[in-house]
């Protein structure tokens, strides 16, 4: 039997210690100091699962209209499991979680699984239990582009030429804390191309990078004192992930993003297992942005899926 406990602020230290030290698939995005920067936007309903007083798993989640989401404010966020959790444990855990959710009038669950590349040890016990216990259905499949850094595929000629153009033009790639300057480039691009603003504001990203200086790193490409482009990297134990990337029109012409990725992949972060560019889909995976994924594949990236499951209670 598991004790299912709804998370409160009083659990923060225990939650964070479990995510960062005792789970086999946790990342800093699931640390409350990251999750809670936008807690005013979501009705939190995260869960903690204890057995004999010992924390075995946590589920970052929020509630809306009798539906439990894991978690709408995060790219991924399924069950985080201890190193000791077994397949049989997770089968029982999900059955008891469903009983708890019915008791608090939750009628549906939307579950975003953690992609396998982020797992420090194999952690897909939940995927088996979703189908066996919950009779869950795969409802959204989105495609990301990932590079296995120790076995890199040769870059496409177009990408290699971009690096050469940036070098010839005297572009300098550097780590930076000037989020405001990069955000001006990013926001203008997103508004021009998609009529949206970045999910984070520059102030929020500065706040988060100050909380997680080893995990959130900004690279910028500078020429004559002007920021021509940049990439915000999210660094986790298994994966270095390009959270935001953008360049000015001059920066695109000079290949500054190629130069930034060259430094990240071939110098600063070459020893990590995976580099992940993130998703290239729109409309919940129904539309593939072929131009965007073509660019990512030019760096040697290949497909990893981000999946969402649903079930009724």
C-alpha positions in Angstrom: 0.0 0.0 0.0 1.1 3.5 -0.9 0.3 6.7 1.0 -0.7 9.3 -1.6 0.1 12.8 -0.4 -0.8 16.0 -2.2 2.2 18.3 -2.3 2.3 21.5 -0.2 5.0 24.1 0.2 6.1 22.4 3.4 7.3 19.4 1.3 9.6 21.6 -0.8 12.9 20.5 0.7 12.0 16.8 0.6 10.6 17.0 -2.9 13.7 18.8 -4.3 16.1 16.3 -2.5 14.2 13.4 -4.1 14.2 14.9 -7.6 17.8 15.9 -7.6 19.5 13.1 -5.6 17.2 10.1 -5.3 15.3 9.7 -8.5 16.5 8.0 -11.6 14.8 10.3 -14.1 14.6 13.7 -12.4 16.0 17.0 -13.8 16.2 20.5 -12.5 13.0 21.5 -14.4 11.1 19.3 -11.9 12.8 21.0 -8.9 10.2 23.2 -7.1 12.6 26.2 -7.4 12.1 26.0 -11.2 8.5 24.8 -11.3 7.1 27.4 -8.9 8.3 30.5 -10.7 4.9 30.4 -12.5 2.9 28.8 -9.7 0.3 31.6 -9.9 -0.7 30.4 -13.4 -1.6 26.8 -12.4 -3.6 25.1 -9.7 -1.0 22.8 -8.4 -2.0 19.2 -7.7 1.4 17.5 -7.5 1.5 14.1 -5.7 4.0 12.3 -3.5 4.0 8.5 -3.0 5.3 7.0 0.2 5.7 3.4 1.2 6.5 2.6 4.9 7.3 6.3 5.3 9.8 6.4 2.5 9.3 8.5 -0.6 9.3 6.2 -3.7 7.9 8.5 -6.4 6.6 12.0 -7.2 4.3 13.4 -9.9 4.5 17.1 -10.9 1.0 18.0 -11.8 -1.7 20.6 -11.9 -5.5 20.5 -12.0 -8.0 22.2 -14.2 -11.7 21.4 -14.8 -11.6 18.0 -13.1 -8.5 17.0 -15.1 -5.1 16.2 -13.7 -2.3 17.4 -16.0 1.4 16.4 -15.6 2.3 19.4 -15.8 1.0 22.0 -18.2 3.8 24.4 -17.4 6.5 21.9 -18.3 7.8 20.2 -21.4 7.6 16.8 -19.7 6.7 15.7 -16.3 5.6 12.1 -15.7 6.4 10.0 -12.6 9.8 10.5 -11.1 10.9 7.2 -9.7 13.4 6.2 -7.0 16.3 3.9 -8.0 14.5 1.2 -6.1 11.1 1.4 -7.8 10.2 -1.8 -9.6 7.7 -2.5 -12.3 5.3 -4.2 -9.8 5.6 -1.1 -7.6 4.6 1.2 -10.4 1.6 -1.0 -11.3 0.3 -0.8 -7.8 1.2 2.9 -7.5 -0.9 3.9 -10.5 -3.8 1.8 -9.4 -3.8 3.5 -6.0 -3.2 6.9 -7.6 -6.4 6.4 -9.7 -8.4 5.5 -6.6 -7.1 8.7 -4.9 -8.0 10.9 -7.9 -11.5 9.5 -8.0 -11.9 10.4 -4.4 -11.1 14.0 -5.1 -13.4 14.2 -8.2 -10.7 14.1 -10.9 -12.3 12.6 -14.0 -9.4 12.5 -16.5 -5.6 12.4 -16.6 -3.3 13.9 -19.2 0.2 12.5 -18.8 3.3 13.8 -20.5 6.0 11.1 -20.3 9.6 11.9 -19.7 11.6 11.1 -22.9 14.1 8.3 -22.5 17.1 10.4 -23.2 16.6 12.2 -19.9 16.7 9.1 -17.8 19.8 8.3 -15.8 18.7 4.7 -15.7 15.9 3.0 -17.7 12.6 4.4 -16.2 9.8 3.3 -18.4 7.9 1.3 -15.8 5.2 4.0 -16.1 4.7 3.4 -19.8 3.9 -0.3 -19.2 1.6 0.6 -16.2 -0.2 3.2 -18.2 -1.5 0.7 -20.7 -2.0 -2.2 -18.2 -3.6 -0.4 -15.3 -5.0 2.8 -16.7 -5.8 1.6 -20.3 -4.3 4.9 -21.4 -4.3 6.0 -25.0 -1.5 7.8 -26.8 -3.1 11.1 -27.8 -0.1 13.3 -28.8 3.2 12.4 -30.4 5.7 15.2 -31.1 9.1 14.8 -32.7 12.3 16.2 -31.4 15.8 16.1 -32.9 18.6 14.6 -30.8 22.3 14.1 -31.4 24.3 11.3 -29.7 27.3 13.4 -28.9 29.9 10.5 -28.6 28.7 9.2 -32.1 28.1 12.4 -34.0 26.9 12.3 -37.6 28.9 14.6 -39.9 27.3 18.0 -40.3 25.7 18.9 -43.6 27.8 21.1 -45.8 25.4 24.0 -45.3 26.0 24.0 -41.6 29.8 23.7 -41.9 29.7 26.7 -44.3 27.8 28.7 -41.7 30.6 28.2 -39.2 33.2 29.3 -41.7 31.2 32.5 -42.5 30.9 33.4 -38.9 34.6 32.9 -38.3 35.6 34.9 -41.4 33.3 37.7 -40.3 34.9 38.0 -36.9 31.9 36.8 -34.9 32.7 36.0 -31.3 30.8 33.3 -29.5 30.8 33.7 -25.7 28.9 32.7 -22.6 26.8 35.7 -21.4 24.4 36.9 -18.8 22.9 39.5 -21.0 19.4 37.9 -21.3 17.8 41.2 -22.1 19.9 41.8 -25.3 19.2 38.3 -26.5 15.5 38.5 -25.6 15.2 41.5 -28.0 16.4 39.3 -30.8 14.3 36.3 -29.8 11.1 38.3 -29.2 11.3 40.2 -32.5 11.9 36.9 -34.4 9.0 35.1 -32.7 6.6 38.0 -33.3 7.6 38.4 -36.9 7.4 34.6 -37.7 4.7 33.3 -35.3 3.0 36.4 -33.7 3.9 35.1 -30.2 6.2 36.1 -27.4 8.6 33.7 -25.7 7.1 31.5 -23.0 9.5 33.1 -20.5 10.2 36.8 -20.1 13.8 37.9 -19.9 13.3 38.8 -16.2 12.0 35.2 -15.6 14.9 33.7 -17.4 17.4 35.8 -15.5 15.7 34.7 -12.2 15.9 31.0 -13.2 19.4 31.2 -14.4 20.4 32.8 -11.1 18.7 29.9 -9.3 20.3 27.3 -11.6 23.6 28.8 -12.9 25.1 25.4 -13.8 21.9 24.3 -15.6 20.8 27.4 -17.6 23.5 28.9 -19.8 23.3 31.6 -22.4 25.6 31.7 -25.4 25.6 34.8 -27.6 27.3 35.6 -30.9 28.6 39.1 -31.0 30.1 41.3 -33.7 31.1 44.9 -33.2 29.5 44.9 -29.8 26.1 43.8 -31.2 24.3 40.6 -30.2 23.5 38.9 -33.5 22.1 35.7 -32.0 22.1 33.4 -29.1 21.1 30.0 -27.6 19.8 29.3 -24.1 21.0 25.8 -23.0 19.3 23.7 -20.4 21.9 21.3 -18.9 20.7 18.1 -17.2 22.8 15.0 -16.3 22.0 13.2 -19.6 21.0 16.0 -22.0 22.1 19.4 -23.1 18.9 21.0 -24.6 18.6 24.1 -26.7 15.6 25.8 -25.0 15.7 29.0 -27.1 17.7 29.9 -30.2 17.4 32.9 -32.4 19.4 35.3 -34.7 18.9 38.6 -36.4 18.8 38.7 -40.2 22.5 39.7 -40.3 23.2 36.9 -37.8 21.4 34.3 -40.0 23.4 35.5 -43.0 26.6 35.1 -41.1 25.8 31.7 -39.7 26.0 32.7 -36.1 23.8 29.9 -34.8 26.0 27.4 -36.6 29.0 28.9 -34.8 27.3 28.7 -31.4 26.3 25.1 -31.9 29.9 24.3 -33.1 31.3 25.5 -29.8 28.6 23.8 -27.6 28.8 20.4 -29.4 32.5 20.3 -30.2 34.0 22.1 -27.2 32.1 23.0 -24.1 29.6 20.2 -23.9 31.0 17.5 -26.1 31.2 14.9 -23.3 27.5 14.8 -22.5 25.5 11.8 -23.8 22.9 13.8 -25.8 22.2 17.1 -27.4 18.5 17.8 -27.9 17.2 20.5 -30.2 13.6 20.2 -29.0 10.4 19.7 -30.9 9.7 20.7 -34.5 5.9 20.1 -34.5 2.9 22.4 -34.3 -0.8 21.8 -33.4 -0.1 19.0 -30.9 2.2 17.1 -33.2 -0.2 17.1 -36.2 2.0 19.5 -38.3 5.7 18.9 -38.9 7.7 22.1 -39.5 9.9 20.6 -42.2 12.1 23.7 -42.6 12.9 23.7 -38.9 13.6 20.0 -38.6 15.7 20.1 -41.8 18.0 22.6 -40.1 18.3 20.5 -37.0 19.0 17.3 -39.0 21.7 19.2 -40.8 23.7 19.1 -37.5 23.3 15.3 -37.4 20.2 15.1 -35.3 17.7 12.3 -35.5 14.3 11.6 -34.1 13.2 11.2 -30.4 9.5 11.4 -29.6 7.8 13.3 -26.8 4.5 11.5 -26.0 1.3 12.4 -24.2 -1.2 9.8 -22.9 -4.8 10.2 -21.5 -7.2 8.1 -19.6 -10.6 8.5 -18.0 -11.4 7.7 -14.4 
